[in-house]
Amino acid sequence: MPKVVDHEERRRELAEAVWRIVQRDGIDHASVRAVAAESGWSSGSLRHYFPTQDSLLGFAMELAYRRFIARLEQIDTSVGHRELLKAFAHEMLALDEERRVEAAVLLSFLPRAMVEPSLRELERYGTRELYGEIARVLTAAQEAGELRDGVVPIKAARRFIVLIDGLNIHHGLGPDELTADDMIEAVDEQLDRFFA
């Protein structure tokens, strides 16, 4: 009887091999050959799923976004607008090993996305999704009279993501200088600027 192959599971295994290489050696080392070696596959087998390096990197980036979005969907939305945004931020911040790996991988893709159109499109799509989700919460807070005067939800959403990205970068470079507690405090201070 022929073996049943779970193609999506194999694609996930390859994406996780990309993440390990990116975290250990940097994105420039995540070649098809290196990913094949890391995953124990032949380059030919890998190319069956991902014909180019950029298609492999794109899937790895997309899977990281999907895992993150899946965690956001588990957050209790009945907690109130400010607490909901705080929970979103805590899911995005590199506060534990899983989120540190995720943040490091996603941030590693940014320079490559600036020069590779297919990766840029994926990055922009994922970031716009985040902007939109945060802006929806801020708009609902505004309609409930909870925001400070002058706060524009979409602009505030963009600033919120920029803050989180910046915190993750500096925490990744110097976790003893910018601690997890410092990151949480910075998010709280930003929320104080948004909410009355």
Summary of the structure (lengths in Angstrom):
residues: 196
radius of gyration: 18.8
end to end distance: 65.6
largest distance: 67.7
contacts: 581
relative contact order: 0.11
helix: 79%
strand: 1%
